Amino acid sequence: MESSTTRADHGERTVVHLEGEIDVYTAPRVRDKLDEQIREGRTDLVVDLTDVTFIDSTGLGVLVGRLKHIRLLGGSLRLVGSDDRVLKVFSITGLDKVFEIYPTLEDALGAPGAASS
């Protein structure tokens, strides 16, 4: 299945909206899109998974890698998600303790930003 990514800036915060399945085939595109934001200095990221229907270990690996990179730069990466199947993957892997996961985009945008970003 195909996936798509779009970007929207909300002040200093950048939202990357993902749609479809994030798997071994689509994860490289997601990684490239997130890396593009980081290269542009956008290190206060919200990754919107609201329209993601499936994520595998490759997709999780991309998100964990970007989170580590952004933290080294003093930034933050939050996730938005409400699909039970997608959230269960984060719960089973323990990544729900690693990521800040919000039920709505508004909640994630309202969260305090990274220190001095």
Number of C-alpha atoms within 10 A of each C-alpha: 9 10 18 15 15 11 16 11 12 11 8 12 20 19 24 21 21 20 18 18 21 27 20 13 14 18 22 15 16 22 16 12 15 21 17 12 17 18 9 8 14 20 26 23 28 26 22 26 28 19 18 20 16 18 21 14 14 16 21 18 13 19 20 16 12 20 20 14 17 20 14 10 13 14 21 25 26 20 23 24 18 16 15 10 13 18 18 13 17 18 12 9 12 11 16 15 10 11 16 15 23 19 15 15 19 10 11 23 19 8 11 8 17 15 9 6 14
